[in-house]
């Protein structure tokens, strides 16, 4: 068959074009020969989207696949290329068309008398398309209603978000806070706030809202000062600005008033001006109404020279105020001079007036010296002779130094003491520096001889410097006395202290030096004594359970007691009561806190009962025996562990129930013997190791039922008994003769819980097993 031209058309082929000569198939051609060129048919075209559902205004990437490299791809959006980006405003279906053009060479042979062939070019265009739909959510509309802040720097602004559209319920994000369902936002300060609205599909829209505020309130204040210090003719003018208008003014919280002018204000005072606008926004500002500098008036008064004289004066020094000063005393006329003289002792009011007529008044007292007062003290004639009397004058008041003279003499002296005076009455005249005088009288008498008495106080211990002597005296001159422990300096106090027990000589002297002496004895008021108190003997010979107490009287606590043994050892415990004393005689002495001591006493401790003899034990056939019958207690020791008493082991016989060292102790009248020599005991499965007799208990410990398994080679009966720790048999059983292995069970009733030994005897064989009953 000749050459044929074949055409393949795909499912999406919708256009086919021939270029060149139109061939009429089947009429003119008998054979066809086609030599195809490079011809590539497009495969099935597909479109992929970056997102099938988007929010309004969001971009989507469309990607077409399946168009060969030599094809031409065109989108319904007039875009070209395999990847395009679209931003649908609503749900939209996008399509793409892939066209592939190919060229072929066709040779045609005509059927005629003359065989001829024709060669031509054929151009083919094949196209395929695909589409994709992008769903777009409904757009969200958003606006905001803003309520401004009522006062500058306030926080009562409000924003109400108004939104619509979108998908499902809307949520609101305000100022980058978390999303919420409410659209109202309160308590806002001035500022611009970002707003985001989000629908149920996650689509968002953004906007912002500006919360405004009024300008800050401000006050321009002018203060007018008062004319005089303390005056009330000042004023304040306040002018408001800013805020919301409708101003109201307050002065120190009083108001409101529409005017900001305030009159009749006190100078030197700080006021607070309050301002409120129509929104009740407030501002407070302080202002001071000034006043001239206050008068500083200094008054200096010069007192009179003597009581009742009229020679005092007042000097005035004024500063501050305005202009020249004038001065007034009391209600007299004002004068330009600042000094007032010829004044008696009194209190005066001084007024100072400045050039503005402002006045300041001060008071000052013109004093007078205290009246000169004299007093005289005489010392009588004493042991030194008939003219050994003296008169001493003292003064109060007056001015400056005072001189003195006797009325019978014209000579004055600065000294206030007149010596060498005999018995009699004298008048003394005193004159001060201002010439003011005063009189005083004094009588000189004859003094009785001085006599001293001593009252001793014992010391508190043998070496304590706590003794004292109280000295009293009669007679002598004057009221002042000096007291002396002979050998020490005089002292003003009549109590001589710090004395230890001893004999002392003491002296007293009067004001003029006349003396008398006395002897005093200081004793110990708290002598220390020691006596034997209660004694408790040790109950057993060789024991150390003795106790003793000594009793002390006198002395000073704390006490230290010394207990000396017969070996001249001193006990460590230095108290009045001693315990754990062994037999013997103790020498006891005592020392108090002052190192005072007393005579020693002797305390004897005796034993009430002798110690039992050391017991002897022996092991016989697996049983321990002791040579005593009463007061027995068995003990067992294992390894290096301390020995422990065997429970209920108080009989002369003991069947050991475990391996260890066993010994016995005998106790009579509470006194325990030395322990017996210990016997080592090893508990084995049998009393005598044999290979043809075995006894086993299972389980062990035993609760209610005892199960015994016995195995023996020879034939014999077996006798079983359960023995407690004291060797007493508490349970017995008998098995008839058998050979081999045999198991038997018995109920244990009435057997107390504890440790036991099971003895199994078969002829001359014995097995011993430890049993615990719970």
Secondary structure as GFF3:
##gff-version 3
##sequence-region A 1 774
A	DSSP	beta_strand	29	36	.	.	.	ID=ss1
A	DSSP	beta_strand	46	49	.	.	.	ID=ss2
A	DSSP	beta_strand	53	54	.	.	.	ID=ss3
A	DSSP	beta_strand	60	65	.	.	.	ID=ss4
A	DSSP	beta_strand	72	75	.	.	.	ID=ss5
A	DSSP	beta_strand	83	86	.	.	.	ID=ss6
A	DSSP	beta_strand	92	110	.	.	.	ID=ss7
A	DSSP	beta_strand	116	136	.	.	.	ID=ss8
A	DSSP	beta_strand	140	147	.	.	.	ID=ss9
A	DSSP	beta_strand	157	165	.	.	.	ID=ss10
A	DSSP	beta_strand	171	174	.	.	.	ID=ss11
A	DSSP	beta_strand	184	188	.	.	.	ID=ss12
A	DSSP	beta_strand	191	198	.	.	.	ID=ss13
A	DSSP	beta_strand	204	211	.	.	.	ID=ss14
A	DSSP	beta_strand	218	224	.	.	.	ID=ss15
A	DSSP	beta_strand	234	241	.	.	.	ID=ss16
A	DSSP	beta_strand	248	251	.	.	.	ID=ss17
A	DSSP	beta_strand	254	257	.	.	.	ID=ss18
A	DSSP	beta_strand	261	265	.	.	.	ID=ss19
A	DSSP	beta_strand	269	276	.	.	.	ID=ss20
A	DSSP	beta_strand	282	289	.	.	.	ID=ss21
A	DSSP	beta_strand	296	302	.	.	.	ID=ss22
A	DSSP	beta_strand	312	319	.	.	.	ID=ss23
A	DSSP	beta_strand	326	329	.	.	.	ID=ss24
A	DSSP	beta_strand	339	343	.	.	.	ID=ss25
A	DSSP	beta_strand	346	353	.	.	.	ID=ss26
A	DSSP	beta_strand	359	366	.	.	.	ID=ss27
A	DSSP	beta_strand	373	379	.	.	.	ID=ss28
A	DSSP	beta_strand	389	396	.	.	.	ID=ss29
A	DSSP	beta_strand	403	406	.	.	.	ID=ss30
A	DSSP	beta_strand	417	421	.	.	.	ID=ss31
A	DSSP	beta_strand	424	431	.	.	.	ID=ss32
A	DSSP	beta_strand	437	444	.	.	.	ID=ss33
A	DSSP	beta_strand	451	457	.	.	.	ID=ss34
A	DSSP	beta_strand	467	474	.	.	.	ID=ss35
A	DSSP	beta_strand	482	485	.	.	.	ID=ss36
A	DSSP	beta_strand	495	499	.	.	.	ID=ss37
A	DSSP	beta_strand	502	509	.	.	.	ID=ss38
A	DSSP	beta_strand	515	522	.	.	.	ID=ss39
A	DSSP	beta_strand	529	536	.	.	.	ID=ss40
A	DSSP	beta_strand	538	540	.	.	.	ID=ss41
A	DSSP	beta_strand	546	553	.	.	.	ID=ss42
A	DSSP	beta_strand	560	564	.	.	.	ID=ss43
A	DSSP	beta_strand	577	581	.	.	.	ID=ss44
A	DSSP	beta_strand	584	591	.	.	.	ID=ss45
A	DSSP	beta_strand	601	605	.	.	.	ID=ss46
A	DSSP	beta_strand	607	609	.	.	.	ID=ss47
A	DSSP	beta_strand	617	620	.	.	.	ID=ss48
A	DSSP	beta_strand	623	626	.	.	.	ID=ss49
A	DSSP	beta_strand	632	637	.	.	.	ID=ss50
A	DSSP	beta_strand	644	645	.	.	.	ID=ss51
A	DSSP	beta_strand	653	655	.	.	.	ID=ss52
A	DSSP	beta_strand	660	668	.	.	.	ID=ss53
A	DSSP	beta_strand	671	672	.	.	.	ID=ss54
A	DSSP	beta_strand	679	681	.	.	.	ID=ss55
A	DSSP	beta_strand	693	697	.	.	.	ID=ss56
A	DSSP	beta_strand	705	723	.	.	.	ID=ss57
A	DSSP	beta_strand	729	747	.	.	.	ID=ss58
A	DSSP	beta_strand	754	762	.	.	.	ID=ss59
A	DSSP	beta_strand	765	773	.	.	.	ID=ss60
###
